[in-house]
Amino acid sequence: MKKTKKITNIKWRNVIGSYFAVYILFATLSILPNIPNLSVVKVAIQLSTLAMLLFALALYIYFSDVAVMESMRKTWAMFITMIVSYALIQLSPLWDYMINLVPFALCALILSLIVSGKCGFIANFIIIMLCFMQDINWRLNATLATENFFYLLFGGVIETVFVSYVLGRHYRRSRYLAVGIAEGIISVVCATISYAMFQDLWAWDVYIFKIVFSFASGMVGVMLMFVLVPLFEKIFNVSSVFRFSEIATSDSSLMRKLFEKAPGTYNHCLTVATYVEACAAAIGESAVMARAAAYYHDIGKMNNPSYFVENQFGGSNPHDTMTPEASVNMIKSHTLNGLAIAKEYGLPMEVQAAIIEHHGTMPIKYFYLKAQKYTDGELPYDGYCYDGPKPSNKISAILMICDAAEAALRAQGNKNSVEKIIDEIIAERIAFKQFSDCDISMKELDIIKGTIITTFSGITHNRISYPDVRLKGNK
């Protein structure tokens, strides 16, 4: 079988330019403070080390988290976070115990929220290695046998791994109190090991200062994260789970507007969100991002609510007096209208993508079949399909399936036919190659089907009949 070539949307000129600019910046920041110790050998070592580390960063991002390289917003969010973390570590020599107070995993904390855990891990690791190699290179007689340098390397790597992969991502801010405490405990353990390794006779007053500041570094990191994450969200137009959690509420101004103008669509969005959130969690995607995408996926229907059946409430249907072609144009306009509204309200880019992608390039079946009645022979799909694009990620793919499933199950579903309906919806979208631009697997599609069935059963659960008796209150 011929190997499929990996398709990416990387703008290589921009990527190479950004990496080169960051290389120049880091080189300048590392060389200027060390002018008194300047030598050709040390400069060559510094420049070579920096080049190798940034090259390793680029390779890891390309092969493990290519979405970061495809987005210059995320790339520069990564670089600026790295610079902030680098600056904090480089300021540590200003005071004897400051190295223990520096949150080594700050870069991983921030990037795991606004970019990804993989990006946070490698960026934090590169910064730790850069600071360690730089300190060894520029300081006279500095070796690994120096306690602070060992603590930087040992503590930095351990904290990076824990923050990136063990502590995980949470959208409840109170959870990060535990994150700060856990990171502080890890720092204390690393500081204790480093101190014990290089001290024959313990100075308890020195040791106590070190572990107190090491423990405090965990909470310092969390506090800085809460300050910097909203700032970086604004600057780089990226979104954390906090931002998705804030907008995924029926109390937002845009959702209230949707309720007032298109109450049927509003309730459809809430129900779809229940399905999408459950499916996203089942395959390991962000449940809170999925819920936000589902809440706003049909906001474009606010512009012409009466043209959509869920808002007609048994009244007249304007499509009865329209040609199928005119109806198709009206129906499919809701994705572009929704995108315009999302941009106006500053919704996250991920939500905007879901709005424009959740129908892909599928035919608008009802009006295609209506048009076919007036046509002899086969009618081509051209002119009766959504304009796309197809889903570019798993969240949009889940939303595409759940959106169709909710409508179909509401119209004709019962517990005996639900599996058949979902199978047909997924098979139809596979036939029209709607998942060709995202990496969703057949196994994940099967998990999504099972989750929708379970969720539908929960929504339509049986209840006992209330007795037809009116009670008279307290006797």
TISEMI-498728 format. One record per residue (C-alpha): residue in three letters; x, y, z. Coordinates in Angstrom, 3 decimals. Each point is the difference from the previous one (the first is absolute). Example, Ala and Ser with C-alpha at 12.3 -4.5 7.8 and 13.67 -1.06 7.14 Angstrom:
residues 2
zado type:ALA	east:12.300	north:-4.500	up:7.800
zado type:SER	east:1.370	north:3.440	up:-0.660
end
This chain:
residues 475
zado type:MET	east:0.000	north:0.000	up:0.000
zado type:LYS	east:1.313	north:3.426	up:-0.922
zado type:LYS	east:0.758	north:2.142	up:3.026
zado type:THR	east:-2.237	north:3.061	up:0.254
zado type:LYS	east:1.907	north:3.266	up:0.040
zado type:LYS	east:-0.590	north:2.083	up:3.096
zado type:ILE	east:-2.045	north:3.095	up:-0.846
zado type:THR	east:0.678	north:3.156	up:2.021
zado type:ASN	east:-0.910	north:3.669	up:-0.259
zado type:ILE	east:3.409	north:1.299	up:1.060
zado type:LYS	east:1.161	north:3.322	up:-1.410
zado type:TRP	east:3.671	north:-0.831	up:0.015
zado type:ARG	east:1.256	north:3.497	up:-0.724
zado type:ASN	east:-1.794	north:1.379	up:3.054
zado type:VAL	east:1.066	north:-2.913	up:2.199
zado type:ILE	east:3.673	north:0.229	up:-0.971
zado type:GLY	east:-0.080	north:3.771	up:0.418
zado type:SER	east:-1.515	north:-0.255	up:3.495
zado type:TYR	east:2.508	north:-2.624	up:1.149
zado type:PHE	east:2.888	north:2.092	up:-1.349
zado type:ALA	east:-1.326	north:3.127	up:1.762
zado type:VAL	east:-0.247	north:-1.909	up:3.293
zado type:TYR	east:3.499	north:-1.395	up:-0.539
zado type:ILE	east:1.381	north:3.551	up:-0.360
zado type:LEU	east:-1.953	north:1.164	up:3.066
zado type:PHE	east:1.174	north:-2.833	up:2.265
zado type:ALA	east:3.566	north:0.365	up:-1.260
zado type:THR	east:-0.059	north:3.714	up:0.836
zado type:LEU	east:-1.532	north:-0.583	up:3.448
zado type:SER	east:2.603	north:-2.622	up:0.844
zado type:ILE	east:3.097	north:1.777	up:-1.320
zado type:LEU	east:-0.545	north:3.645	up:1.057
zado type:PRO	east:0.032	north:-0.609	up:3.790
zado type:ASN	east:3.207	north:-2.030	up:-0.362
zado type:ILE	east:2.150	north:2.483	up:-1.937
zado type:PRO	east:2.707	north:-0.004	up:2.769
zado type:ASN	east:0.527	north:-3.744	up:-0.571
zado type:LEU	east:-0.213	north:0.250	up:-3.776
zado type:SER	east:2.134	north:-2.307	up:-2.111
zado type:VAL	east:-0.288	north:-1.496	up:-3.451
zado type:VAL	east:-0.314	north:-3.512	up:1.416
zado type:LYS	east:-2.744	north:0.897	up:2.495
zado type:VAL	east:-1.988	north:1.925	up:-2.629
zado type:ALA	east:0.314	north:-2.918	up:-2.422
zado type:ILE	east:-1.158	north:-2.447	up:2.683
zado type:GLN	east:-2.959	north:2.219	up:0.905
zado type:LEU	east:-1.122	north:0.474	up:-3.604
zado type:SER	east:0.416	north:-3.691	up:-0.821
zado type:THR	east:-1.879	north:-1.114	up:3.115
zado type:LEU	east:-2.850	north:2.392	up:-0.717
zado type:ALA	east:-0.213	north:-1.115	up:-3.639
zado type:MET	east:-0.141	north:-3.685	up:0.977
zado type:LEU	east:-2.683	north:0.585	up:2.644
zado type:LEU	east:-2.239	north:2.030	up:-2.327
zado type:PHE	east:0.493	north:-2.592	up:-2.732
zado type:ALA	east:-1.051	north:-2.721	up:2.464
zado type:LEU	east:-3.033	north:2.107	up:0.933
zado type:ALA	east:-0.999	north:0.372	up:-3.660
zado type:LEU	east:0.392	north:-3.735	up:-0.671
zado type:TYR	east:-2.093	north:-0.966	up:3.016
zado type:ILE	east:-2.746	north:2.474	up:-0.872
zado type:TYR	east:-0.104	north:-1.144	up:-3.626
zado type:PHE	east:-0.245	north:-3.714	up:0.765
zado type:SER	east:-2.004	north:0.106	up:3.252
zado type:ASP	east:-2.141	north:3.169	up:-0.030
zado type:VAL	east:-0.057	north:1.345	up:-3.546
zado type:ALA	east:-3.098	north:2.128	up:0.671
zado type:VAL	east:2.260	north:2.400	up:1.918
zado type:MET	east:2.264	north:0.450	up:-3.020
zado type:GLU	east:-3.028	north:0.529	up:-2.246
zado type:SER	east:-1.166	north:2.947	up:2.122
zado type:MET	east:2.242	north:3.026	up:0.376
zado type:ARG	east:-2.195	north:1.154	up:2.883
zado type:LYS	east:0.860	north:-3.145	up:1.951
zado type:THR	east:3.639	north:0.079	up:-1.096
zado type:TRP	east:0.509	north:3.516	up:1.338
zado type:ALA	east:-1.988	north:-0.763	up:3.149
zado type:MET	east:2.481	north:-2.825	up:0.576
zado type:PHE	east:3.042	north:2.206	up:-0.638
zado type:ILE	east:-1.139	north:2.909	up:2.190
zado type:THR	east:-0.830	north:-2.391	up:2.841
zado type:MET	east:3.466	north:-1.526	up:-0.365
zado type:ILE	east:1.587	north:3.447	up:0.166
zado type:VAL	east:-1.909	north:0.903	up:3.176
zado type:SER	east:1.020	north:-3.280	up:1.659
zado type:TYR	east:3.614	north:0.449	up:-1.140
zado type:ALA	east:0.115	north:3.538	up:1.415
zado type:LEU	east:-1.265	north:-1.137	up:3.415
zado type:ILE	east:2.669	north:-2.702	up:0.256
zado type:GLN	east:2.754	north:2.355	up:-1.140
zado type:LEU	east:-0.981	north:2.526	up:2.701
zado type:SER	east:0.485	north:-2.604	up:2.749
zado type:PRO	east:3.684	north:0.815	up:0.751
zado type:LEU	east:-1.108	north:3.425	up:1.297
zado type:TRP	east:-0.723	north:-1.616	up:3.389
zado type:ASP	east:1.385	north:-3.093	up:1.720
zado type:TYR	east:-3.290	north:-1.899	up:0.327
zado type:MET	east:-1.779	north:1.332	up:-3.070
zado type:ILE	east:0.876	north:-3.105	up:-2.018
zado type:ASN	east:-2.274	north:-1.957	up:2.378
zado type:LEU	east:-2.844	north:2.504	up:-0.397
zado type:VAL	east:0.015	north:-0.089	up:-3.815
zado type:PRO	east:-2.869	north:-2.139	up:-1.415
zado type:PHE	east:1.947	north:-2.217	up:-2.403
zado type:ALA	east:-3.200	north:-1.417	up:-1.528
zado type:LEU	east:-1.670	north:3.355	up:-0.742
zado type:CYS	east:0.456	north:-0.471	up:-3.737
zado type:ALA	east:-1.687	north:-3.415	up:0.108
zado type:LEU	east:-2.824	north:1.326	up:2.201
zado type:ILE	east:-0.879	north:2.803	up:-2.407
zado type:LEU	east:0.484	north:-1.832	up:-3.294
zado type:SER	east:-1.928	north:-3.082	up:1.098
zado type:LEU	east:-2.996	north:2.320	up:0.371
zado type:ILE	east:0.268	north:2.267	up:-3.044
zado type:VAL	east:1.760	north:-2.312	up:-2.480
zado type:SER	east:0.457	north:-3.680	up:0.978
zado type:GLY	east:1.607	north:-2.246	up:2.572
zado type:LYS	east:2.553	north:-1.317	up:-2.498
zado type:CYS	east:1.042	north:3.514	up:-0.950
zado type:GLY	east:0.222	north:0.979	up:3.672
zado type:PHE	east:2.227	north:-2.971	up:0.776
zado type:ILE	east:2.558	north:0.502	up:-2.762
zado type:ALA	east:0.098	north:3.806	up:0.321
zado type:ASN	east:0.580	north:-0.216	up:3.761
zado type:PHE	east:2.637	north:-2.707	up:-0.461
zado type:ILE	east:1.848	north:2.090	up:-2.605
zado type:ILE	east:0.032	north:3.031	up:2.330
zado type:ILE	east:1.368	north:-2.055	up:2.917
zado type:MET	east:2.723	north:-1.456	up:-2.203
zado type:LEU	east:0.821	north:3.408	up:-1.498
zado type:CYS	east:0.356	north:1.662	up:3.426
zado type:PHE	east:2.056	north:-2.892	up:1.351
zado type:MET	east:2.377	north:-0.103	up:-2.978
zado type:GLN	east:0.292	north:3.780	up:-0.008
zado type:ASP	east:0.896	north:0.176	up:3.690
zado type:ILE	east:2.615	north:-2.708	up:-0.360
zado type:ASN	east:1.469	north:1.714	up:-3.059
zado type:TRP	east:0.319	north:3.551	up:1.316
zado type:ARG	east:0.796	north:-0.391	up:3.689
zado type:LEU	east:3.567	north:-0.672	up:1.035
zado type:ASN	east:0.658	north:-3.441	up:1.515
zado type:ALA	east:-3.708	north:-0.906	up:-0.237
zado type:THR	east:-0.734	north:-3.734	up:-0.325
zado type:LEU	east:-2.805	north:-2.436	up:0.610
zado type:ALA	east:1.523	north:-0.383	up:3.466
zado type:THR	east:-1.433	north:3.408	up:0.939
zado type:GLU	east:-3.186	north:-0.355	up:2.041
zado type:ASN	east:-2.066	north:2.757	up:-1.627
zado type:PHE	east:0.775	north:-1.201	up:-3.517
zado type:PHE	east:-0.831	north:-3.575	up:0.920
zado type:TYR	east:-3.273	north:1.136	up:1.605
zado type:LEU	east:-0.868	north:1.992	up:-3.127
zado type:LEU	east:0.508	north:-3.029	up:-2.228
zado type:PHE	east:-1.421	north:-2.670	up:2.309
zado type:GLY	east:-2.909	north:1.996	up:1.431
zado type:GLY	east:-0.802	north:1.644	up:-3.326
zado type:VAL	east:-0.330	north:-3.269	up:-1.904
zado type:ILE	east:-2.029	north:-1.749	up:2.727
zado type:GLU	east:-2.405	north:2.940	up:0.409
zado type:THR	east:-0.398	north:0.279	up:-3.777
zado type:VAL	east:-1.082	north:-3.638	up:-0.297
zado type:PHE	east:-2.437	north:0.226	up:2.922
zado type:VAL	east:-1.659	north:3.220	up:-1.148
zado type:SER	east:-0.240	north:-1.054	up:-3.650
zado type:TYR	east:-1.232	north:-3.565	up:0.356
zado type:VAL	east:-0.940	north:-0.880	up:3.571
zado type:LEU	east:-1.797	north:3.076	up:1.304
zado type:GLY	east:-1.896	north:0.483	up:-3.257
zado type:ARG	east:-2.423	north:2.725	up:-1.119
zado type:HIS	east:-2.964	north:1.147	up:2.061
zado type:TYR	east:-2.500	north:2.768	up:-0.540
zado type:ARG	east:-0.930	north:0.416	up:3.666
zado type:ARG	east:2.276	north:2.629	up:1.457
zado type:SER	east:-0.240	north:-1.472	up:3.500
zado type:ARG	east:1.677	north:-3.136	up:-1.363
zado type:TYR	east:3.177	north:1.969	up:-0.542
zado type:LEU	east:0.414	north:0.497	up:3.742
zado type:ALA	east:0.729	north:-3.735	up:0.088
zado type:VAL	east:2.224	north:0.410	up:-3.058
zado type:GLY	east:2.054	north:2.676	up:1.776
zado type:ILE	east:0.323	north:-2.095	up:3.152
zado type:ALA	east:1.021	north:-3.096	up:-1.974
zado type:GLU	east:2.575	north:1.964	up:-1.970
zado type:GLY	east:1.308	north:1.503	up:3.250
zado type:ILE	east:0.421	north:-3.454	up:1.557
zado type:ILE	east:1.883	north:-1.209	up:-3.082
zado type:SER	east:2.290	north:3.044	up:0.249
zado type:VAL	east:0.658	north:-0.711	up:3.694
zado type:VAL	east:0.982	north:-3.601	up:-0.769
zado type:CYS	east:2.312	north:1.096	up:-2.823
zado type:ALA	east:1.543	north:2.746	up:2.152
zado type:THR	east:0.575	north:-2.452	up:2.864
zado type:ILE	east:1.702	north:-2.532	up:-2.290
zado type:SER	east:2.184	north:2.741	up:-1.529
zado type:TYR	east:0.985	north:1.390	up:3.405
zado type:ALA	east:0.752	north:-3.427	up:1.485
zado type:MET	east:2.094	north:-0.961	up:-3.009
zado type:PHE	east:2.399	north:2.929	up:0.387
zado type:GLN	east:0.103	north:0.600	up:3.766
zado type:ASP	east:1.906	north:-2.139	up:2.483
zado type:LEU	east:-1.112	north:2.072	up:2.997
zado type:TRP	east:-3.520	north:1.356	up:-0.109
zado type:ALA	east:-0.612	north:3.632	up:0.840
zado type:TRP	east:-3.595	north:-0.291	up:1.133
zado type:ASP	east:-0.763	north:3.701	up:-0.292
zado type:VAL	east:1.161	north:-0.006	up:-3.644
zado type:TYR	east:-1.895	north:-3.218	up:-0.735
zado type:ILE	east:-3.233	north:1.331	up:1.514
zado type:PHE	east:0.212	north:3.158	up:-2.113
zado type:LYS	east:0.501	north:-2.133	up:-3.109
zado type:ILE	east:-2.953	north:-2.303	up:0.597
zado type:VAL	east:-2.328	north:2.842	up:1.024
zado type:PHE	east:0.733	north:1.897	up:-3.206
zado type:SER	east:-0.110	north:-3.200	up:-2.045
zado type:PHE	east:-3.485	north:-0.766	up:1.328
zado type:ALA	east:-1.095	north:3.587	up:-0.667
zado type:SER	east:1.195	north:-0.287	up:-3.612
zado type:GLY	east:-3.000	north:-2.213	up:-0.789
zado type:MET	east:-2.517	north:2.642	up:1.012
zado type:VAL	east:2.102	north:2.751	up:-1.649
zado type:GLY	east:-0.229	north:-1.943	up:-3.261
zado type:VAL	east:-3.773	north:-0.367	up:0.256
zado type:MET	east:-0.473	north:3.698	up:0.853
zado type:LEU	east:2.146	north:1.077	up:-2.952
zado type:MET	east:-1.963	north:-2.397	up:-2.203
zado type:PHE	east:-3.305	north:1.636	up:0.969
zado type:VAL	east:1.473	north:3.432	up:-0.800
zado type:LEU	east:1.656	north:-0.921	up:-3.303
zado type:VAL	east:-2.550	north:-2.393	up:-1.541
zado type:PRO	east:-2.776	north:2.633	up:-0.492
zado type:LEU	east:2.624	north:2.445	up:-1.305
zado type:PHE	east:1.370	north:-2.494	up:-2.526
zado type:GLU	east:-3.533	north:-1.019	up:-1.017
zado type:LYS	east:-0.652	north:3.611	up:-0.952
zado type:ILE	east:3.341	north:0.645	up:-1.695
zado type:PHE	east:0.227	north:-3.203	up:-2.059
zado type:ASN	east:-3.719	north:-0.721	up:-0.470
zado type:VAL	east:0.325	north:-3.433	up:1.582
zado type:SER	east:-2.374	north:-1.561	up:2.508
zado type:SER	east:0.460	north:-1.976	up:3.185
zado type:VAL	east:-2.503	north:-2.332	up:1.623
zado type:PHE	east:-0.891	north:2.934	up:2.261
zado type:ARG	east:-1.170	north:2.017	up:-3.007
zado type:PHE	east:-2.055	north:-2.902	up:-1.377
zado type:SER	east:-1.539	north:-0.547	up:3.419
zado type:GLU	east:-0.950	north:3.682	up:0.243
zado type:ILE	east:-1.839	north:0.053	up:-3.334
zado type:ALA	east:-1.568	north:-3.478	up:0.268
zado type:THR	east:-2.901	north:1.272	up:2.056
zado type:SER	east:-3.587	north:0.785	up:-0.851
zado type:ASP	east:0.390	north:3.258	up:1.938
zado type:SER	east:2.347	north:1.597	up:-2.555
zado type:SER	east:-1.327	north:3.035	up:-1.882
zado type:LEU	east:0.152	north:-1.782	up:-3.369
zado type:MET	east:-1.855	north:-3.067	up:1.268
zado type:ARG	east:-2.695	north:2.212	up:1.540
zado type:LYS	east:-0.342	north:1.736	up:-3.363
zado type:LEU	east:-0.317	north:-3.379	up:-1.720
zado type:PHE	east:-2.739	north:-0.994	up:2.456
zado type:GLU	east:-1.964	north:3.206	up:-0.660
zado type:LYS	east:0.231	north:-0.189	up:-3.802
zado type:ALA	east:0.049	north:-3.753	up:-0.655
zado type:PRO	east:-1.176	north:-1.979	up:3.064
zado type:GLY	east:-0.255	north:-3.248	up:-1.942
zado type:THR	east:3.583	north:0.278	up:-1.192
zado type:TYR	east:1.079	north:0.938	up:3.523
zado type:ASN	east:-1.440	north:-3.214	up:1.451
zado type:HIS	east:1.427	north:-2.018	up:-2.896
zado type:CYS	east:3.471	north:1.386	up:0.799
zado type:LEU	east:-0.303	north:-0.905	up:3.682
zado type:THR	east:-1.029	north:-3.563	up:-0.830
zado type:VAL	east:2.758	north:-0.394	up:-2.598
zado type:ALA	east:2.482	north:1.259	up:2.614
zado type:THR	east:-1.005	north:-2.881	up:2.283
zado type:TYR	east:0.831	north:-2.522	up:-2.733
zado type:VAL	east:3.184	north:1.730	up:-1.176
zado type:GLU	east:1.427	north:0.436	up:3.488
zado type:ALA	east:-0.537	north:-3.673	up:0.829
zado type:CYS	east:1.538	north:-1.152	up:-3.292
zado type:ALA	east:3.033	north:2.282	up:0.337
zado type:ALA	east:0.707	north:-1.285	up:3.505
zado type:ALA	east:-0.383	north:-3.590	up:-1.220
zado type:ILE	east:2.797	north:0.336	up:-2.585
zado type:GLY	east:2.293	north:2.201	up:2.097
zado type:GLU	east:-0.764	north:3.405	up:-1.533
zado type:SER	east:-0.676	north:3.164	up:1.991
zado type:ALA	east:-3.559	north:-0.277	up:1.295
zado type:VAL	east:-0.232	north:3.686	up:0.872
zado type:MET	east:1.201	north:1.068	up:-3.466
zado type:ALA	east:-2.509	north:-2.386	up:-1.570
zado type:ARG	east:-2.831	north:1.415	up:2.090
zado type:ALA	east:0.912	north:3.572	up:-0.991
zado type:ALA	east:0.089	north:-0.960	up:-3.694
zado type:ALA	east:-3.416	north:-1.680	up:0.257
zado type:TYR	east:-1.589	north:2.954	up:1.807
zado type:TYR	east:0.820	north:2.393	up:-2.836
zado type:HIS	east:0.025	north:-2.226	up:-3.087
zado type:ASP	east:-3.396	north:1.256	up:-1.282
zado type:ILE	east:0.097	north:3.660	up:1.087
zado type:GLY	east:-0.227	north:1.002	up:-3.673
zado type:LYS	east:-3.664	north:-1.032	up:0.053
zado type:MET	east:-0.778	north:3.120	up:2.040
zado type:ASN	east:0.035	north:2.047	up:-3.195
zado type:ASN	east:-2.930	north:-1.882	up:-1.556
zado type:PRO	east:-1.473	north:-2.234	up:2.723
zado type:SER	east:-3.361	north:-0.662	up:-1.666
zado type:TYR	east:1.706	north:-1.812	up:-2.906
zado type:PHE	east:1.077	north:-2.830	up:2.330
zado type:VAL	east:-2.577	north:-2.563	up:1.046
zado type:GLU	east:0.863	north:-0.045	up:3.700
zado type:ASN	east:-1.084	north:3.664	up:0.242
zado type:GLN	east:-3.283	north:-0.307	up:-1.912
zado type:PHE	east:-2.048	north:-1.625	up:2.800
zado type:GLY	east:-2.629	north:-1.332	up:-2.382
zado type:GLY	east:-0.482	north:3.303	up:-1.821
zado type:SER	east:0.484	north:0.765	up:-3.669
zado type:ASN	east:3.121	north:-1.243	up:-1.729
zado type:PRO	east:1.498	north:2.635	up:-2.366
zado type:HIS	east:1.723	north:-2.763	up:-1.985
zado type:ASP	east:-3.390	north:-1.142	up:-1.298
zado type:THR	east:-0.002	north:2.965	up:-2.386
zado type:MET	east:3.707	north:-0.142	up:-0.939
zado type:THR	east:1.896	north:-1.982	up:-2.585
zado type:PRO	east:2.309	north:-2.729	up:1.346
zado type:GLU	east:3.020	north:2.002	up:-1.176
zado type:ALA	east:-1.101	north:3.115	up:1.891
zado type:SER	east:-0.675	north:-2.097	up:3.100
zado type:VAL	east:3.471	north:-1.551	up:-0.207
zado type:ASN	east:1.636	north:3.419	up:-0.179
zado type:MET	east:-1.998	north:1.174	up:3.020
zado type:ILE	east:0.748	north:-3.115	up:2.061
zado type:LYS	east:3.722	north:-0.149	up:-0.667
zado type:SER	east:0.464	north:3.720	up:0.660
zado type:HIS	east:-0.270	north:-0.642	up:3.737
zado type:THR	east:3.604	north:-1.233	up:0.186
zado type:LEU	east:1.444	north:3.179	up:-1.550
zado type:ASN	east:-2.369	north:2.159	up:2.050
zado type:GLY	east:1.060	north:-1.897	up:3.105
zado type:LEU	east:3.673	north:0.563	up:-0.767
zado type:ALA	east:-0.611	north:3.732	up:-0.416
zado type:ILE	east:-1.829	north:0.163	up:3.345
zado type:ALA	east:2.748	north:-2.028	up:1.698
zado type:LYS	east:2.639	north:2.436	up:-1.236
zado type:GLU	east:-2.105	north:2.954	up:1.104
zado type:TYR	east:-0.260	north:-1.423	up:3.536
zado type:GLY	east:3.639	north:-1.104	up:0.109
zado type:LEU	east:-0.677	north:-3.713	up:0.430
zado type:PRO	east:3.094	north:-2.260	up:0.006
zado type:MET	east:1.426	north:-1.162	up:-3.316
zado type:GLU	east:-0.834	north:-3.621	up:0.873
zado type:VAL	east:-3.674	north:0.913	up:0.393
zado type:GLN	east:0.076	north:1.956	up:-3.261
zado type:ALA	east:1.427	north:-3.069	up:-1.755
zado type:ALA	east:-2.785	north:-2.200	up:1.385
zado type:ILE	east:-2.672	north:2.451	up:-1.195
zado type:ILE	east:1.224	north:0.034	up:-3.589
zado type:GLU	east:0.956	north:-3.713	up:-0.141
zado type:HIS	east:-2.799	north:-1.853	up:1.774
zado type:HIS	east:-1.915	north:-0.711	up:-3.232
zado type:GLY	east:3.107	north:-0.485	up:-2.136
zado type:THR	east:-0.945	north:-0.417	up:-3.656
zado type:MET	east:-3.010	north:-2.240	up:0.619
zado type:PRO	east:-3.066	north:0.270	up:-2.261
zado type:ILE	east:-3.063	north:1.672	up:1.498
zado type:LYS	east:-1.995	north:-3.174	up:-0.372
zado type:TYR	east:-3.595	north:1.234	up:0.374
zado type:PHE	east:0.241	north:2.624	up:-2.732
zado type:TYR	east:2.188	north:-2.165	up:-2.236
zado type:LEU	east:-2.697	north:-2.680	up:0.040
zado type:LYS	east:-2.672	north:2.663	up:-0.526
zado type:ALA	east:1.858	north:1.266	up:-3.074
zado type:GLN	east:0.491	north:-3.526	up:-1.304
zado type:LYS	east:-3.775	north:-0.452	up:-0.217
zado type:TYR	east:-0.056	north:2.638	up:-2.743
zado type:THR	east:2.968	north:-1.486	up:-1.885
zado type:ASP	east:0.150	north:-2.881	up:-2.436
zado type:GLY	east:2.893	north:-2.341	up:0.747
zado type:GLU	east:2.780	north:0.552	up:2.532
zado type:LEU	east:0.473	north:3.475	up:1.434
zado type:PRO	east:3.618	north:0.934	up:0.814
zado type:TYR	east:0.757	north:1.099	up:3.548
zado type:ASP	east:1.638	north:3.222	up:-1.206
zado type:GLY	east:-1.966	north:2.979	up:1.204
zado type:TYR	east:-1.736	north:-1.925	up:2.790
zado type:CYS	east:2.946	north:-0.376	up:2.392
zado type:TYR	east:1.437	north:2.070	up:2.809
zado type:ASP	east:3.062	north:1.979	up:-0.998
zado type:GLY	east:2.291	north:-1.527	up:2.621
zado type:PRO	east:2.726	north:-0.300	up:0.981
zado type:LYS	east:-0.051	north:-3.550	up:1.318
zado type:PRO	east:0.769	north:-0.604	up:3.688
zado type:SER	east:3.677	north:0.706	up:0.676
zado type:ASN	east:0.064	north:-1.486	up:3.498
zado type:LYS	east:-1.751	north:-2.593	up:2.132
zado type:ILE	east:-2.207	north:2.513	up:1.807
zado type:SER	east:-1.524	north:1.186	up:-3.296
zado type:ALA	east:-0.428	north:-3.625	up:-1.128
zado type:ILE	east:-1.803	north:-0.908	up:3.234
zado type:LEU	east:-2.198	north:3.083	up:-0.346
zado type:MET	east:-0.878	north:-0.950	up:-3.591
zado type:ILE	east:-1.187	north:-3.453	up:1.118
zado type:CYS	east:-1.803	north:1.141	up:3.152
zado type:ASP	east:-1.739	north:2.891	up:-1.765
zado type:ALA	east:-1.517	north:-2.357	up:-2.556
zado type:ALA	east:-0.694	north:-2.655	up:2.641
zado type:GLU	east:-1.887	north:2.360	up:2.295
zado type:ALA	east:-2.273	north:1.161	up:-2.830
zado type:ALA	east:-0.617	north:-3.538	up:-1.291
zado type:LEU	east:-0.614	north:-1.507	up:3.432
zado type:ARG	east:-2.357	north:2.810	up:0.968
zado type:ALA	east:-1.979	north:-0.508	up:-3.231
zado type:GLN	east:-0.200	north:-3.796	up:-0.179
zado type:GLY	east:2.145	north:-1.560	up:2.662
zado type:ASN	east:-0.966	north:-2.614	up:2.527
zado type:LYS	east:2.080	north:-2.411	up:1.998
zado type:ASN	east:-0.411	north:-2.708	up:-2.624
zado type:SER	east:1.115	north:2.061	up:-3.009
zado type:VAL	east:2.669	north:2.245	up:1.518
zado type:GLU	east:2.972	north:-2.223	up:-0.911
zado type:LYS	east:-1.138	north:-0.301	up:-3.617
zado type:ILE	east:-0.462	north:3.783	up:-0.274
zado type:ILE	east:3.491	north:0.730	up:1.342
zado type:ASP	east:1.563	north:-2.648	up:-2.252
zado type:GLU	east:-1.637	north:1.582	up:-3.038
zado type:ILE	east:1.104	north:3.515	up:0.978
zado type:ILE	east:3.642	north:-1.048	up:0.419
zado type:ALA	east:0.007	north:-2.191	up:-3.128
zado type:GLU	east:-1.462	north:2.827	up:-2.084
zado type:ARG	east:2.703	north:2.423	up:1.120
zado type:ILE	east:2.725	north:-2.526	up:-0.675
zado type:ALA	east:-1.442	north:-0.526	up:-3.493
zado type:PHE	east:0.246	north:3.740	up:-0.627
zado type:LYS	east:3.586	north:0.012	up:1.406
zado type:GLN	east:-0.829	north:2.525	up:2.710
zado type:PHE	east:2.768	north:-1.240	up:2.321
zado type:SER	east:2.822	north:0.142	up:-2.532
zado type:ASP	east:1.486	north:3.186	up:1.490
zado type:CYS	east:0.088	north:-1.146	up:3.634
zado type:ASP	east:1.688	north:-2.939	up:1.691
zado type:ILE	east:-3.025	north:-1.635	up:1.589
zado type:SER	east:0.208	north:-3.809	up:-0.085
zado type:MET	east:-2.604	north:-2.694	up:-0.578
zado type:LYS	east:0.456	north:-1.126	up:3.597
zado type:GLU	east:-0.788	north:3.520	up:1.211
zado type:LEU	east:-3.053	north:0.164	up:-2.269
zado type:ASP	east:-1.214	north:-3.237	up:1.571
zado type:ILE	east:0.522	north:1.476	up:3.500
zado type:ILE	east:-1.913	north:3.117	up:-1.056
zado type:LYS	east:-2.893	north:-2.140	up:-1.247
zado type:GLY	east:-0.188	north:-1.901	up:3.266
zado type:THR	east:0.173	north:3.218	up:2.022
zado type:ILE	east:-2.850	north:1.587	up:-1.966
zado type:ILE	east:-2.140	north:-3.091	up:0.571
zado type:THR	east:0.713	north:0.067	up:3.735
zado type:THR	east:-0.649	north:3.740	up:0.236
zado type:PHE	east:-3.252	north:-0.298	up:-1.951
zado type:SER	east:-1.160	north:-2.735	up:2.368
zado type:GLY	east:0.737	north:2.278	up:2.930
zado type:ILE	east:-1.845	north:2.951	up:-1.531
zado type:THR	east:-3.084	north:-2.092	up:-0.855
zado type:HIS	east:-0.074	north:-2.084	up:3.185
zado type:ASN	east:-3.339	north:-1.273	up:1.264
zado type:ARG	east:-1.811	north:1.642	up:2.887
zado type:ILE	east:-2.892	north:-1.265	up:2.082
zado type:SER	east:-3.412	north:1.479	up:-0.743
zado type:TYR	east:-1.162	north:2.567	up:2.537
zado type:PRO	east:-3.368	north:-0.880	up:1.639
zado type:ASP	east:-2.873	north:2.071	up:-1.354
zado type:VAL	east:-0.876	north:1.259	up:3.481
zado type:ARG	east:0.288	north:3.524	up:1.336
zado type:LEU	east:1.117	north:0.209	up:3.624
zado type:LYS	east:-1.485	north:2.663	up:2.265
zado type:GLY	east:3.143	north:1.023	up:1.860
zado type:ASN	east:0.707	north:-0.290	up:3.738
zado type:LYS	east:-2.798	north:-1.530	up:2.034
end
